[in-house]
Amino acid sequence: MTPDAGPPAGGRRRRGWAAGAGVVFAVAVVAVFLVVVGRGPQAPVSGECVAEPGAEQQDVDVDDSPEAAWEHEPGQEFTVYFATGGLPARYAGFVGQGAGLWSHSPCLQAVAVAECPEGERCSEVVAAESRRGRGGSTDGESQGRDRGGVRYGNTIRLYTDVLDRESDNGALATVVHEMGHALGLVHRNDRGSVMNAVTDDNTDPMPDAVDFANLTAIYGAPADSAVRP
């Protein structure tokens, strides 16, 4: 598929349909699933979760729109909930897997729930129809609700009429990508990264060390911390 001239802010484009999607699923998604299965919310991390002054994200695509950080108390771990109550089971499952992956970050916890607890940091995840008039190749987008440079809400739209034609690996990569935007990450230049503006069925849906370093630049990490196993 030919990508759009440009995705919406926080959106993502496709490189095209990859051959051998079943092989991709077996190699990539199963590996990701093994990492995530049995992973529940983790205990709070001890120490300070405060971003270093002047810390900057790495490998940033300067053409991408900026993302805001969630409101949180400096020095404290915090949770962002992803509400999946209205999603088809396939995509609710992907959000659950994505929450497990992003929760490897030292100072934030991503949790998939049917409905967000009242008053908590919340990103709704909804199924929607693609914008056919714009080419129909954008399969997801994330839109933050920000005030004064601080995020207080977010909505992820998954264009299921496009995603339904993708392999499980490709669809999971889309979900993980949009959740990264919801958490405050921008696009990266590395074409192999799940946070690149363009991904496909061959993209590894697992965030890499740079993604977690970028979250640390935003939210900080305890002095003795590392990416959670």
C-alpha atoms as an extended CHARMM CRD file, in Angstrom:
* protein
*
       229  EXT
         1         1  MET       CA              0.0000000000        0.0000000000        0.0000000000  PROA      1               0.0000000000
         2         2  THR       CA              1.2510000000        3.4910000000       -0.8050000000  PROA      2               0.0000000000
         3         3  PRO       CA              1.5020000000        5.5340000000        2.3950000000  PROA      3               0.0000000000
         4         4  ASP       CA             -0.4010000000        8.7820000000        2.8890000000  PROA      4               0.0000000000
         5         5  ALA       CA              1.3150000000       12.0370000000        2.1060000000  PROA      5               0.0000000000
         6         6  GLY       CA              1.4310000000       12.4500000000        5.8890000000  PROA      6               0.0000000000
         7         7  PRO       CA             -0.3280000000       10.9250000000        8.8880000000  PROA      7               0.0000000000
         8         8  PRO       CA             -2.3130000000       12.9040000000       11.4320000000  PROA      8               0.0000000000
         9         9  ALA       CA             -0.4070000000       14.1290000000       14.4950000000  PROA      9               0.0000000000
        10        10  GLY       CA              0.4170000000       11.0870000000       16.5530000000  PROA      10              0.0000000000
        11        11  GLY       CA             -0.5330000000        8.8140000000       13.6700000000  PROA      11              0.0000000000
        12        12  ARG       CA              1.3430000000        6.1450000000       11.7920000000  PROA      12              0.0000000000
        13        13  ARG       CA              1.6630000000        5.0490000000        8.1810000000  PROA      13              0.0000000000
        14        14  ARG       CA              2.1400000000        1.6450000000        6.5890000000  PROA      14              0.0000000000
        15        15  ARG       CA              5.0080000000        0.4950000000        4.3600000000  PROA      15              0.0000000000
        16        16  GLY       CA              2.7580000000       -2.0560000000        2.6720000000  PROA      16              0.0000000000
        17        17  TRP       CA              1.6530000000       -5.6560000000        3.1350000000  PROA      17              0.0000000000
        18        18  ALA       CA              4.6040000000       -7.9350000000        3.8950000000  PROA      18              0.0000000000
        19        19  ALA       CA              4.8230000000      -11.4620000000        2.5190000000  PROA      19              0.0000000000
        20        20  GLY       CA              4.9000000000      -14.3350000000        4.9400000000  PROA      20              0.0000000000
        21        21  ALA       CA              2.8730000000      -12.6380000000        7.6520000000  PROA      21              0.0000000000
        22        22  GLY       CA              2.2540000000      -15.9630000000        9.3540000000  PROA      22              0.0000000000
        23        23  VAL       CA              5.9960000000      -16.4790000000        9.7680000000  PROA      23              0.0000000000
        24        24  VAL       CA              6.3310000000      -12.9810000000       11.1760000000  PROA      24              0.0000000000
        25        25  PHE       CA              3.5870000000      -13.7300000000       13.6790000000  PROA      25              0.0000000000
        26        26  ALA       CA              5.2190000000      -16.9760000000       14.7630000000  PROA      26              0.0000000000
        27        27  VAL       CA              8.6460000000      -15.4240000000       15.2350000000  PROA      27              0.0000000000
        28        28  ALA       CA              7.7520000000      -12.0110000000       16.6220000000  PROA      28              0.0000000000
        29        29  VAL       CA              4.3510000000      -12.0440000000       18.3070000000  PROA      29              0.0000000000
        30        30  VAL       CA              4.8380000000      -15.3640000000       20.0620000000  PROA      30              0.0000000000
        31        31  ALA       CA              8.1460000000      -14.0820000000       21.4360000000  PROA      31              0.0000000000
        32        32  VAL       CA              6.4530000000      -10.9080000000       22.6510000000  PROA      32              0.0000000000
        33        33  PHE       CA              3.5890000000      -12.9050000000       24.1520000000  PROA      33              0.0000000000
        34        34  LEU       CA              6.0370000000      -15.0230000000       26.1560000000  PROA      34              0.0000000000
        35        35  VAL       CA              7.4720000000      -11.8490000000       27.6400000000  PROA      35              0.0000000000
        36        36  VAL       CA              4.0650000000      -10.5160000000       28.6070000000  PROA      36              0.0000000000
        37        37  VAL       CA              2.1340000000      -13.5840000000       29.8070000000  PROA      37              0.0000000000
        38        38  GLY       CA              1.7160000000      -13.6380000000       33.5450000000  PROA      38              0.0000000000
        39        39  ARG       CA              2.8840000000      -10.0750000000       33.9600000000  PROA      39              0.0000000000
        40        40  GLY       CA              0.6840000000       -8.0910000000       36.3140000000  PROA      40              0.0000000000
        41        41  PRO       CA              1.1280000000       -4.6350000000       37.8070000000  PROA      41              0.0000000000
        42        42  GLN       CA              4.5230000000       -4.2770000000       39.4580000000  PROA      42              0.0000000000
        43        43  ALA       CA              5.3080000000       -2.8850000000       42.8960000000  PROA      43              0.0000000000
        44        44  PRO       CA              6.3120000000        0.8010000000       42.9330000000  PROA      44              0.0000000000
        45        45  VAL       CA              9.9830000000        1.4420000000       42.2570000000  PROA      45              0.0000000000
        46        46  SER       CA             11.9260000000        2.8210000000       45.2000000000  PROA      46              0.0000000000
        47        47  GLY       CA             13.9600000000        5.9920000000       44.7200000000  PROA      47              0.0000000000
        48        48  GLU       CA             13.4270000000        9.1650000000       42.7570000000  PROA      48              0.0000000000
        49        49  CYS       CA             11.5770000000        9.2820000000       39.4570000000  PROA      49              0.0000000000
        50        50  VAL       CA             12.6920000000       12.7500000000       38.3970000000  PROA      50              0.0000000000
        51        51  ALA       CA             13.9180000000       13.6160000000       34.9050000000  PROA      51              0.0000000000
        52        52  GLU       CA             17.4160000000       15.0350000000       34.6900000000  PROA      52              0.0000000000
        53        53  PRO       CA             17.4530000000       18.7730000000       33.8920000000  PROA      53              0.0000000000
        54        54  GLY       CA             17.9960000000       19.2380000000       30.1730000000  PROA      54              0.0000000000
        55        55  ALA       CA             17.4750000000       15.5510000000       29.3720000000  PROA      55              0.0000000000
        56        56  GLU       CA             16.5250000000       15.0710000000       25.7170000000  PROA      56              0.0000000000
        57        57  GLN       CA             15.0010000000       12.2250000000       23.7470000000  PROA      57              0.0000000000
        58        58  GLN       CA             17.2960000000       10.4010000000       21.3320000000  PROA      58              0.0000000000
        59        59  ASP       CA             16.8700000000        9.6630000000       17.6060000000  PROA      59              0.0000000000
        60        60  VAL       CA             13.9600000000       12.1040000000       17.3330000000  PROA      60              0.0000000000
        61        61  ASP       CA             12.1760000000       12.6900000000       14.0220000000  PROA      61              0.0000000000
        62        62  VAL       CA             12.1020000000       16.4910000000       13.9980000000  PROA      62              0.0000000000
        63        63  ASP       CA              9.1990000000       16.4840000000       11.5280000000  PROA      63              0.0000000000
        64        64  ASP       CA              6.8700000000       14.8990000000       14.0720000000  PROA      64              0.0000000000
        65        65  SER       CA              4.4660000000       16.8950000000       16.2240000000  PROA      65              0.0000000000
        66        66  PRO       CA              5.5380000000       17.2030000000       19.8740000000  PROA      66              0.0000000000
        67        67  GLU       CA              3.8890000000       15.1530000000       22.6030000000  PROA      67              0.0000000000
        68        68  ALA       CA              3.2220000000       16.3050000000       26.1700000000  PROA      68              0.0000000000
        69        69  ALA       CA              4.1640000000       14.4410000000       29.3380000000  PROA      69              0.0000000000
        70        70  TRP       CA              1.4560000000       13.2150000000       31.7080000000  PROA      70              0.0000000000
        71        71  GLU       CA              0.8050000000       15.1840000000       34.8370000000  PROA      71              0.0000000000
        72        72  HSD       CA              2.4780000000       13.3680000000       37.7220000000  PROA      72              0.0000000000
        73        73  GLU       CA              4.1060000000       14.0050000000       41.0560000000  PROA      73              0.0000000000
        74        74  PRO       CA              7.8870000000       14.2660000000       40.6410000000  PROA      74              0.0000000000
        75        75  GLY       CA              9.6900000000       11.5130000000       42.4770000000  PROA      75              0.0000000000
        76        76  GLN       CA              6.7850000000        9.0780000000       42.3060000000  PROA      76              0.0000000000
        77        77  GLU       CA              5.9990000000        6.2120000000       39.9760000000  PROA      77              0.0000000000
        78        78  PHE       CA              2.6430000000        6.6460000000       38.2500000000  PROA      78              0.0000000000
        79        79  THR       CA              0.1240000000        4.6880000000       36.1970000000  PROA      79              0.0000000000
        80        80  VAL       CA             -1.5230000000        5.3880000000       32.8540000000  PROA      80              0.0000000000
        81        81  TYR       CA             -4.6570000000        3.3470000000       32.1840000000  PROA      81              0.0000000000
        82        82  PHE       CA             -5.7520000000        2.2810000000       28.7030000000  PROA      82              0.0000000000
        83        83  ALA       CA             -9.5060000000        1.7100000000       28.4630000000  PROA      83              0.0000000000
        84        84  THR       CA            -10.4300000000       -1.0930000000       26.0710000000  PROA      84              0.0000000000
        85        85  GLY       CA            -14.0760000000       -1.7530000000       26.9770000000  PROA      85              0.0000000000
        86        86  GLY       CA            -15.4190000000       -0.9140000000       23.5240000000  PROA      86              0.0000000000
        87        87  LEU       CA            -12.7740000000       -2.7610000000       21.4980000000  PROA      87              0.0000000000
        88        88  PRO       CA            -13.1080000000       -6.0830000000       19.6640000000  PROA      88              0.0000000000
        89        89  ALA       CA            -11.3430000000       -8.8590000000       21.5700000000  PROA      89              0.0000000000
        90        90  ARG       CA             -8.4240000000       -8.9940000000       19.1100000000  PROA      90              0.0000000000
        91        91  TYR       CA             -7.4510000000       -5.3920000000       19.7450000000  PROA      91              0.0000000000
        92        92  ALA       CA             -8.1830000000       -5.4110000000       23.4740000000  PROA      92              0.0000000000
        93        93  GLY       CA             -5.6940000000       -8.2740000000       23.6850000000  PROA      93              0.0000000000
        94        94  PHE       CA             -3.0800000000       -6.2690000000       21.7960000000  PROA      94              0.0000000000
        95        95  VAL       CA             -3.5380000000       -3.3290000000       24.1650000000  PROA      95              0.0000000000
        96        96  GLY       CA             -2.9890000000       -5.6990000000       27.0870000000  PROA      96              0.0000000000
        97        97  GLN       CA              0.2280000000       -6.9550000000       25.5030000000  PROA      97              0.0000000000
        98        98  GLY       CA              1.3520000000       -3.4110000000       24.7390000000  PROA      98              0.0000000000
        99        99  ALA       CA              0.7170000000       -2.3420000000       28.3400000000  PROA      99              0.0000000000
       100       100  GLY       CA              2.9750000000       -5.1450000000       29.5270000000  PROA      100             0.0000000000
       101       101  LEU       CA              5.7200000000       -4.0830000000       27.1300000000  PROA      101             0.0000000000
       102       102  TRP       CA              5.6640000000       -0.3850000000       28.0310000000  PROA      102             0.0000000000
       103       103  SER       CA              5.5880000000       -1.2260000000       31.7530000000  PROA      103             0.0000000000
       104       104  HSD       CA              9.2210000000       -2.3090000000       31.4990000000  PROA      104             0.0000000000
       105       105  SER       CA              9.9300000000        1.4140000000       31.9220000000  PROA      105             0.0000000000
       106       106  PRO       CA             11.2530000000        2.1590000000       35.4360000000  PROA      106             0.0000000000
       107       107  CYS       CA              8.8680000000        4.9130000000       36.5330000000  PROA      107             0.0000000000
       108       108  LEU       CA              5.5800000000        4.3830000000       34.7450000000  PROA      108             0.0000000000
       109       109  GLN       CA              3.0570000000        1.6110000000       34.7070000000  PROA      109             0.0000000000
       110       110  ALA       CA              0.7580000000        1.0370000000       31.7150000000  PROA      110             0.0000000000
       111       111  VAL       CA             -2.3670000000       -0.9320000000       32.5870000000  PROA      111             0.0000000000
       112       112  ALA       CA             -5.1240000000       -2.1320000000       30.2500000000  PROA      112             0.0000000000
       113       113  VAL       CA             -8.5940000000       -2.0230000000       31.8150000000  PROA      113             0.0000000000
       114       114  ALA       CA            -12.1650000000       -2.2240000000       30.5700000000  PROA      114             0.0000000000
       115       115  GLU       CA            -12.8780000000        1.2120000000       32.0380000000  PROA      115             0.0000000000
       116       116  CYS       CA            -10.4860000000        3.7320000000       33.5570000000  PROA      116             0.0000000000
       117       117  PRO       CA            -10.8050000000        4.4490000000       37.2730000000  PROA      117             0.0000000000
       118       118  GLU       CA            -12.4140000000        7.8190000000       37.8650000000  PROA      118             0.0000000000
       119       119  GLY       CA             -9.9440000000       10.6630000000       38.1250000000  PROA      119             0.0000000000
       120       120  GLU       CA             -6.9450000000        8.6250000000       36.9590000000  PROA      120             0.0000000000
       121       121  ARG       CA             -4.6590000000        9.2160000000       33.9730000000  PROA      121             0.0000000000
       122       122  CYS       CA             -6.5510000000        7.6280000000       31.1240000000  PROA      122             0.0000000000
       123       123  SER       CA             -6.1830000000        6.9680000000       27.4180000000  PROA      123             0.0000000000
       124       124  GLU       CA             -9.3070000000        5.6580000000       25.7530000000  PROA      124             0.0000000000
       125       125  VAL       CA             -8.6930000000        3.1720000000       22.9440000000  PROA      125             0.0000000000
       126       126  VAL       CA            -11.5060000000        3.0670000000       20.4020000000  PROA      126             0.0000000000
       127       127  ALA       CA            -12.2190000000        1.2970000000       17.1130000000  PROA      127             0.0000000000
       128       128  ALA       CA            -12.9240000000        3.6050000000       14.1620000000  PROA      128             0.0000000000
       129       129  GLU       CA            -13.2780000000        3.6030000000       10.3800000000  PROA      129             0.0000000000
       130       130  SER       CA            -10.2950000000        4.8390000000        8.3670000000  PROA      130             0.0000000000
       131       131  ARG       CA            -10.3490000000        8.1330000000        6.5310000000  PROA      131             0.0000000000
       132       132  ARG       CA            -10.7710000000        6.7940000000        3.0280000000  PROA      132             0.0000000000
       133       133  GLY       CA            -10.6450000000       10.2570000000        1.5240000000  PROA      133             0.0000000000
       134       134  ARG       CA             -7.0220000000       10.5370000000        2.7010000000  PROA      134             0.0000000000
       135       135  GLY       CA             -5.8550000000        7.2720000000        1.1990000000  PROA      135             0.0000000000
       136       136  GLY       CA             -6.8750000000        4.7990000000        3.8630000000  PROA      136             0.0000000000
       137       137  SER       CA             -3.3310000000        3.7030000000        4.7460000000  PROA      137             0.0000000000
       138       138  THR       CA             -3.2080000000        5.1970000000        8.2500000000  PROA      138             0.0000000000
       139       139  ASP       CA             -4.1810000000        2.4080000000       10.6280000000  PROA      139             0.0000000000
       140       140  GLY       CA             -4.0490000000        4.2760000000       13.9250000000  PROA      140             0.0000000000
       141       141  GLU       CA             -3.5420000000        7.6200000000       15.5930000000  PROA      141             0.0000000000
       142       142  SER       CA             -3.1870000000        9.0350000000       19.0780000000  PROA      142             0.0000000000
       143       143  GLN       CA             -4.5370000000       12.4060000000       20.1350000000  PROA      143             0.0000000000
       144       144  GLY       CA             -3.5460000000       13.9180000000       23.4640000000  PROA      144             0.0000000000
       145       145  ARG       CA             -5.6110000000       16.3310000000       25.4890000000  PROA      145             0.0000000000
       146       146  ASP       CA             -3.0830000000       18.7540000000       26.8870000000  PROA      146             0.0000000000
       147       147  ARG       CA             -3.2390000000       21.8900000000       28.9670000000  PROA      147             0.0000000000
       148       148  GLY       CA             -0.2680000000       24.1520000000       29.5550000000  PROA      148             0.0000000000
       149       149  GLY       CA              2.0930000000       21.5710000000       28.0640000000  PROA      149             0.0000000000
       150       150  VAL       CA              0.8480000000       18.8290000000       30.3890000000  PROA      150             0.0000000000
       151       151  ARG       CA             -1.2360000000       15.8260000000       29.3320000000  PROA      151             0.0000000000
       152       152  TYR       CA             -4.4390000000       15.1140000000       31.2150000000  PROA      152             0.0000000000
       153       153  GLY       CA             -6.1660000000       12.7450000000       28.7630000000  PROA      153             0.0000000000
       154       154  ASN       CA             -5.7040000000       10.8850000000       25.4800000000  PROA      154             0.0000000000
       155       155  THR       CA             -7.6090000000        8.9620000000       22.8200000000  PROA      155             0.0000000000
       156       156  ILE       CA             -6.1580000000        6.2790000000       20.5590000000  PROA      156             0.0000000000
       157       157  ARG       CA             -8.1410000000        5.4620000000       17.4160000000  PROA      157             0.0000000000
       158       158  LEU       CA             -7.5200000000        2.0910000000       15.8020000000  PROA      158             0.0000000000
       159       159  TYR       CA             -8.7550000000        1.9540000000       12.2110000000  PROA      159             0.0000000000
       160       160  THR       CA             -9.9040000000       -1.6250000000       12.3040000000  PROA      160             0.0000000000
       161       161  ASP       CA            -10.9980000000       -1.7980000000        8.6630000000  PROA      161             0.0000000000
       162       162  VAL       CA             -7.2840000000       -1.4130000000        7.8160000000  PROA      162             0.0000000000
       163       163  LEU       CA             -5.9280000000       -3.3760000000       10.7700000000  PROA      163             0.0000000000
       164       164  ASP       CA             -8.1980000000       -6.3270000000       10.0420000000  PROA      164             0.0000000000
       165       165  ARG       CA             -6.1480000000       -6.9410000000        6.8970000000  PROA      165             0.0000000000
       166       166  GLU       CA             -2.8230000000       -6.9150000000        8.7600000000  PROA      166             0.0000000000
       167       167  SER       CA             -1.0310000000       -9.7760000000       10.4500000000  PROA      167             0.0000000000
       168       168  ASP       CA             -1.1620000000      -10.0100000000       14.2250000000  PROA      168             0.0000000000
       169       169  ASN       CA              2.4330000000       -8.7910000000       14.3400000000  PROA      169             0.0000000000
       170       170  GLY       CA              1.6690000000       -5.7190000000       12.2250000000  PROA      170             0.0000000000
       171       171  ALA       CA             -1.4690000000       -4.8530000000       14.1850000000  PROA      171             0.0000000000
       172       172  LEU       CA              0.3480000000       -5.2780000000       17.5050000000  PROA      172             0.0000000000
       173       173  ALA       CA              3.1140000000       -2.9650000000       16.2690000000  PROA      173             0.0000000000
       174       174  THR       CA              0.4730000000       -0.3420000000       15.4780000000  PROA      174             0.0000000000
       175       175  VAL       CA             -1.0570000000       -0.6070000000       18.9450000000  PROA      175             0.0000000000
       176       176  VAL       CA              2.3300000000       -0.4230000000       20.6910000000  PROA      176             0.0000000000
       177       177  HSD       CA              3.2890000000        2.5640000000       18.5170000000  PROA      177             0.0000000000
       178       178  GLU       CA              0.1420000000        4.5250000000       19.3840000000  PROA      178             0.0000000000
       179       179  MET       CA              0.5070000000        3.6770000000       23.0760000000  PROA      179             0.0000000000
       180       180  GLY       CA              4.0370000000        5.1050000000       22.8820000000  PROA      180             0.0000000000
       181       181  HSD       CA              2.5940000000        8.3950000000       21.6300000000  PROA      181             0.0000000000
       182       182  ALA       CA              0.0120000000        8.3270000000       24.4160000000  PROA      182             0.0000000000
       183       183  LEU       CA              2.8540000000        8.0250000000       26.9410000000  PROA      183             0.0000000000
       184       184  GLY       CA              4.6410000000       11.0510000000       25.4620000000  PROA      184             0.0000000000
       185       185  LEU       CA              7.0150000000        9.6260000000       22.8440000000  PROA      185             0.0000000000
       186       186  VAL       CA              7.4750000000       11.1340000000       19.3810000000  PROA      186             0.0000000000
       187       187  HSD       CA              8.5050000000        9.4410000000       16.1340000000  PROA      187             0.0000000000
       188       188  ARG       CA             12.0460000000        8.1440000000       15.7380000000  PROA      188             0.0000000000
       189       189  ASN       CA             14.3230000000        8.1320000000       12.6830000000  PROA      189             0.0000000000
       190       190  ASP       CA             15.3600000000        4.4830000000       13.0370000000  PROA      190             0.0000000000
       191       191  ARG       CA             13.3310000000        2.6370000000       10.3970000000  PROA      191             0.0000000000
       192       192  GLY       CA             13.4250000000       -0.5580000000       12.4540000000  PROA      192             0.0000000000
       193       193  SER       CA             11.9270000000        1.0770000000       15.5330000000  PROA      193             0.0000000000
       194       194  VAL       CA              8.3140000000        0.5480000000       16.5440000000  PROA      194             0.0000000000
       195       195  MET       CA              8.2170000000        4.3380000000       17.0470000000  PROA      195             0.0000000000
       196       196  ASN       CA              9.2220000000        5.0990000000       13.4470000000  PROA      196             0.0000000000
       197       197  ALA       CA              6.5070000000        6.9530000000       11.5140000000  PROA      197             0.0000000000
       198       198  VAL       CA              6.2180000000        4.0140000000        9.1080000000  PROA      198             0.0000000000
       199       199  THR       CA              5.9630000000        0.4020000000       10.2350000000  PROA      199             0.0000000000
       200       200  ASP       CA              4.8160000000       -2.8450000000        8.6580000000  PROA      200             0.0000000000
       201       201  ASP       CA              4.2280000000       -6.5190000000        9.3700000000  PROA      201             0.0000000000
       202       202  ASN       CA              7.9840000000       -7.0420000000        9.8510000000  PROA      202             0.0000000000
       203       203  THR       CA              8.3760000000       -4.3880000000       12.5550000000  PROA      203             0.0000000000
       204       204  ASP       CA              9.4380000000       -5.6960000000       15.9500000000  PROA      204             0.0000000000
       205       205  PRO       CA              6.6690000000       -4.5490000000       18.3220000000  PROA      205             0.0000000000
       206       206  MET       CA              9.0050000000       -4.6090000000       21.3320000000  PROA      206             0.0000000000
       207       207  PRO       CA             10.1800000000       -1.1220000000       22.3690000000  PROA      207             0.0000000000
       208       208  ASP       CA             13.9740000000       -0.9760000000       22.4270000000  PROA      208             0.0000000000
       209       209  ALA       CA             16.5540000000        0.5580000000       24.7500000000  PROA      209             0.0000000000
       210       210  VAL       CA             16.2620000000        3.9690000000       23.0730000000  PROA      210             0.0000000000
       211       211  ASP       CA             12.4970000000        4.0330000000       23.6210000000  PROA      211             0.0000000000
       212       212  PHE       CA             12.9630000000        3.3420000000       27.3310000000  PROA      212             0.0000000000
       213       213  ALA       CA             15.7860000000        5.8820000000       27.5320000000  PROA      213             0.0000000000
       214       214  ASN       CA             13.4270000000        8.4310000000       25.9780000000  PROA      214             0.0000000000
       215       215  LEU       CA             10.7790000000        7.6920000000       28.6120000000  PROA      215             0.0000000000
       216       216  THR       CA             13.4830000000        8.1550000000       31.2470000000  PROA      216             0.0000000000
       217       217  ALA       CA             14.3370000000       11.5280000000       29.6990000000  PROA      217             0.0000000000
       218       218  ILE       CA             10.6830000000       12.5110000000       30.1840000000  PROA      218             0.0000000000
       219       219  TYR       CA              9.8330000000       10.9460000000       33.5440000000  PROA      219             0.0000000000
       220       220  GLY       CA             13.1700000000       10.0590000000       35.1430000000  PROA      220             0.0000000000
       221       221  ALA       CA             14.3370000000        6.8560000000       36.8010000000  PROA      221             0.0000000000
       222       222  PRO       CA             15.7190000000        5.7980000000       40.1770000000  PROA      222             0.0000000000
       223       223  ALA       CA             19.4880000000        6.1180000000       40.3390000000  PROA      223             0.0000000000
       224       224  ASP       CA             19.9660000000        2.3420000000       40.6680000000  PROA      224             0.0000000000
       225       225  SER       CA             17.2970000000        1.3990000000       38.1380000000  PROA      225             0.0000000000
       226       226  ALA       CA             17.3920000000       -0.4250000000       34.8320000000  PROA      226             0.0000000000
       227       227  VAL       CA             14.6930000000       -1.4610000000       32.4010000000  PROA      227             0.0000000000
       228       228  ARG       CA             12.4170000000       -3.8610000000       34.2460000000  PROA      228             0.0000000000
       229       229  PRO       CA             12.9050000000       -7.5050000000       33.3010000000  PROA      229             0.0000000000
